[in-house]
Amino acid sequence: MVDKLKLTAAMMLLAAGVVGYYILANEPELWRIVALLAGLALATAAVMQTPVGRSAWLFMKEARVELSKVVWPTRKETVQTTLVVIALVLLVALFLWIVDLGLIKGVSMLTGRS
């Protein structure tokens, strides 16, 4: 129950930051952004006190570790793959255009409109 209250408080703090952003419409943009970021920071701090927040933080840390294991393609590989994709798209477009023309001619012949 305490965790639900913390999550509710976090949502209220975030909402307060958003409301503060719009209430300060006549103030300089900096103050509006500070109000929004303060609400976000306080909401984050409240969420981090719950098991849900801690598990989300652990997930993000593990995702970052997994992301570092990714082998990214080189520029040359990326360009080559892109060119192959473009060539295949053009080839399929040409094929479909020819099939479409054939179907149009066939339907025209069947309906006697040729």
Residue frames relative to the residue before (quaternion, step in Angstrom):
aa qw qx qy qz dx dy dz
M 1.0000 0.0000 0.0000 0.0000 0.00 0.00 0.00
V 0.6294 0.5382 -0.3310 0.4524 3.55 1.05 -0.81
D 0.6428 0.5241 -0.3247 0.4547 3.57 1.02 -0.79
K 0.6307 0.5226 -0.3343 0.4662 3.58 1.03 -0.72
L 0.6362 0.5168 -0.3235 0.4727 3.57 1.05 -0.75
K 0.6419 0.5151 -0.3235 0.4669 3.59 1.02 -0.80
L 0.6602 0.4956 -0.3096 0.4719 3.59 0.97 -0.81
T 0.6309 0.5168 -0.3259 0.4782 3.56 1.06 -0.74
A 0.6409 0.5097 -0.3188 0.4773 3.58 0.99 -0.81
A 0.6330 0.5278 -0.3341 0.4573 3.59 1.01 -0.78
M 0.6546 0.4991 -0.3172 0.4710 3.59 0.94 -0.83
M 0.6523 0.5099 -0.3160 0.4633 3.57 1.02 -0.80
L 0.6420 0.5138 -0.3239 0.4679 3.59 1.02 -0.77
L 0.6447 0.5030 -0.3212 0.4776 3.56 0.99 -0.78
A 0.6478 0.5059 -0.3121 0.4764 3.58 0.96 -0.84
A 0.6280 0.5324 -0.3359 0.4574 3.58 1.03 -0.76
G 0.6371 0.5217 -0.3295 0.4619 3.59 1.02 -0.74
V 0.6594 0.4938 -0.3052 0.4777 3.57 0.97 -0.84
V 0.6527 0.4990 -0.3124 0.4769 3.58 0.94 -0.88
G 0.6333 0.5292 -0.3295 0.4586 3.59 1.00 -0.78
Y 0.6058 0.5583 -0.3499 0.4459 3.57 1.05 -0.75
Y 0.7374 0.4118 -0.2389 0.4791 3.57 0.89 -0.90
I 0.6054 0.5451 -0.3655 0.4503 3.60 1.10 -0.56
L 0.7128 0.4321 -0.2432 0.4959 3.57 1.06 -0.76
A 0.1831 0.8336 -0.5033 0.1351 3.59 1.12 0.62
N 0.7157 0.4371 -0.2570 0.4803 3.60 1.07 -0.65
E 0.5795 0.5767 -0.3690 0.4420 3.58 1.28 -0.09
P 0.6626 -0.4775 0.3674 0.4450 3.59 -1.25 0.19
E 0.6416 -0.5625 0.3704 0.3671 3.55 -1.14 0.72
L 0.5928 0.5922 -0.3641 0.4065 3.60 1.04 -0.72
W 0.6828 0.4827 -0.2959 0.4619 3.60 0.87 -0.91
R 0.6185 0.5389 -0.3412 0.4589 3.57 1.08 -0.71
I 0.6780 0.4819 -0.2912 0.4725 3.55 0.93 -0.90
V 0.6157 0.5391 -0.3436 0.4607 3.59 1.04 -0.74
A 0.6458 0.5134 -0.3237 0.4632 3.60 0.95 -0.83
L 0.6615 0.5031 -0.3019 0.4671 3.57 0.94 -0.86
L 0.6903 0.4727 -0.2815 0.4699 3.59 0.88 -0.92
A 0.6155 0.5360 -0.3521 0.4582 3.59 1.06 -0.66
G 0.6479 0.5038 -0.3145 0.4769 3.58 0.96 -0.82
L 0.6539 0.5091 -0.3065 0.4683 3.57 1.00 -0.82
A 0.6650 0.5029 -0.3047 0.4605 3.59 0.93 -0.88
L 0.6737 0.4833 -0.3013 0.4710 3.59 0.90 -0.85
A 0.6365 0.5147 -0.3289 0.4710 3.58 1.03 -0.76
T 0.6410 0.5177 -0.3193 0.4681 3.58 0.98 -0.82
A 0.6470 0.5152 -0.3190 0.4628 3.57 0.95 -0.86
A 0.6621 0.4960 -0.3107 0.4680 3.58 0.98 -0.77
V 0.6551 0.5048 -0.3161 0.4648 3.60 0.95 -0.82
M 0.6499 0.5384 -0.3262 0.4258 3.60 0.98 -0.78
Q 0.6175 0.5427 -0.3452 0.4528 3.60 1.23 -0.22
T 0.6545 0.4894 -0.3087 0.4866 3.59 1.30 0.00
P 0.6289 -0.5306 0.3963 0.4072 3.61 -1.18 0.34
V 0.6066 0.5525 -0.3514 0.4508 3.58 1.07 -0.68
G 0.6742 0.4930 -0.2916 0.4663 3.57 0.92 -0.90
R 0.6632 0.4996 -0.3107 0.4627 3.56 0.95 -0.84
S 0.6671 0.4815 -0.3159 0.4725 3.59 0.96 -0.76
A 0.6150 0.5279 -0.3495 0.4700 3.60 1.07 -0.63
W 0.6473 0.5122 -0.3139 0.4692 3.59 0.99 -0.82
L 0.6418 0.5109 -0.3147 0.4775 3.58 0.99 -0.83
F 0.6303 0.5307 -0.3279 0.4622 3.58 0.99 -0.81
M 0.6656 0.4977 -0.3098 0.4618 3.60 0.91 -0.89
K 0.6383 0.5175 -0.3298 0.4648 3.59 1.00 -0.77
E 0.6725 0.4846 -0.2942 0.4758 3.58 0.93 -0.88
A 0.6299 0.5295 -0.3342 0.4595 3.59 1.03 -0.72
R 0.6361 0.5213 -0.3263 0.4660 3.57 1.04 -0.74
V 0.6266 0.5199 -0.3345 0.4745 3.59 1.02 -0.75
E 0.6720 0.4903 -0.2974 0.4685 3.60 0.90 -0.91
L 0.6287 0.5401 -0.3348 0.4483 3.57 1.03 -0.74
S 0.6421 0.5196 -0.3303 0.4568 3.58 1.06 -0.67
K 0.6395 0.5325 -0.3217 0.4518 3.61 1.21 -0.37
V 0.5189 0.6544 -0.4142 0.3619 3.59 1.24 -0.31
V 0.2687 -0.7280 0.6073 0.1705 3.55 -1.03 0.85
W 0.2174 -0.8051 0.5434 0.0965 3.54 -0.36 1.26
P 0.5054 -0.6544 0.4580 0.3264 3.61 -1.01 0.73
T 0.5216 -0.6154 0.4848 0.3379 3.52 -1.23 0.55
R 0.6791 -0.4692 0.3585 0.4361 3.54 -1.27 0.20
K 0.6403 0.5348 -0.3215 0.4478 3.57 0.97 -0.86
E 0.6603 0.5021 -0.3037 0.4687 3.59 0.93 -0.89
T 0.6470 0.5248 -0.3142 0.4552 3.57 0.98 -0.84
V 0.6630 0.4937 -0.3048 0.4730 3.58 0.92 -0.90
Q 0.6599 0.5087 -0.3158 0.4538 3.59 0.90 -0.88
T 0.6625 0.4971 -0.3063 0.4692 3.59 0.91 -0.87
T 0.6412 0.5248 -0.3221 0.4580 3.57 0.97 -0.81
L 0.6630 0.5008 -0.3057 0.4650 3.58 0.95 -0.86
V 0.6279 0.5192 -0.3350 0.4732 3.60 1.02 -0.73
V 0.6500 0.5098 -0.3174 0.4656 3.59 0.94 -0.86
I 0.6570 0.5015 -0.3169 0.4652 3.60 0.89 -0.88
A 0.6529 0.5114 -0.3179 0.4594 3.60 0.92 -0.89
L 0.6810 0.4821 -0.2991 0.4629 3.59 0.90 -0.86
V 0.6170 0.5295 -0.3475 0.4671 3.59 1.04 -0.69
L 0.6605 0.4925 -0.3101 0.4744 3.59 0.94 -0.84
L 0.6420 0.5268 -0.3187 0.4569 3.58 0.99 -0.81
V 0.6705 0.4737 -0.2934 0.4899 3.59 0.90 -0.87
A 0.6283 0.5263 -0.3419 0.4598 3.61 1.00 -0.75
L 0.6479 0.5082 -0.3126 0.4736 3.58 0.97 -0.83
F 0.6399 0.5261 -0.3163 0.4622 3.58 0.95 -0.89
L 0.6900 0.4755 -0.2832 0.4664 3.57 0.85 -0.97
W 0.6105 0.5416 -0.3486 0.4608 3.59 1.09 -0.67
I 0.6585 0.4985 -0.3036 0.4750 3.59 0.97 -0.89
V 0.6410 0.5086 -0.3214 0.4765 3.60 0.95 -0.84
D 0.6452 0.5211 -0.3179 0.4595 3.58 0.96 -0.85
L 0.6490 0.5040 -0.3218 0.4704 3.60 0.92 -0.84
G 0.6469 0.5175 -0.3176 0.4614 3.57 0.98 -0.83
L 0.6646 0.4948 -0.3075 0.4679 3.56 0.93 -0.84
I 0.6280 0.5244 -0.3391 0.4643 3.59 1.00 -0.76
K 0.6595 0.4957 -0.3056 0.4753 3.60 0.92 -0.90
G 0.6606 0.5176 -0.3101 0.4467 3.58 0.95 -0.87
V 0.6706 0.4770 -0.2984 0.4835 3.58 0.91 -0.87
S 0.6275 0.5304 -0.3373 0.4594 3.59 1.02 -0.75
M 0.6614 0.4974 -0.3097 0.4682 3.57 0.96 -0.83
L 0.6675 0.5085 -0.2999 0.4539 3.60 0.97 -0.87
T 0.7386 0.3944 -0.2325 0.4948 3.58 0.99 -0.72
G 0.4840 -0.7008 0.4120 0.3239 3.59 1.29 -0.03
R 0.4834 0.6772 -0.4290 0.3518 3.61 1.10 0.50
S 0.5002 0.6966 -0.4194 0.2977 3.62 1.17 0.02
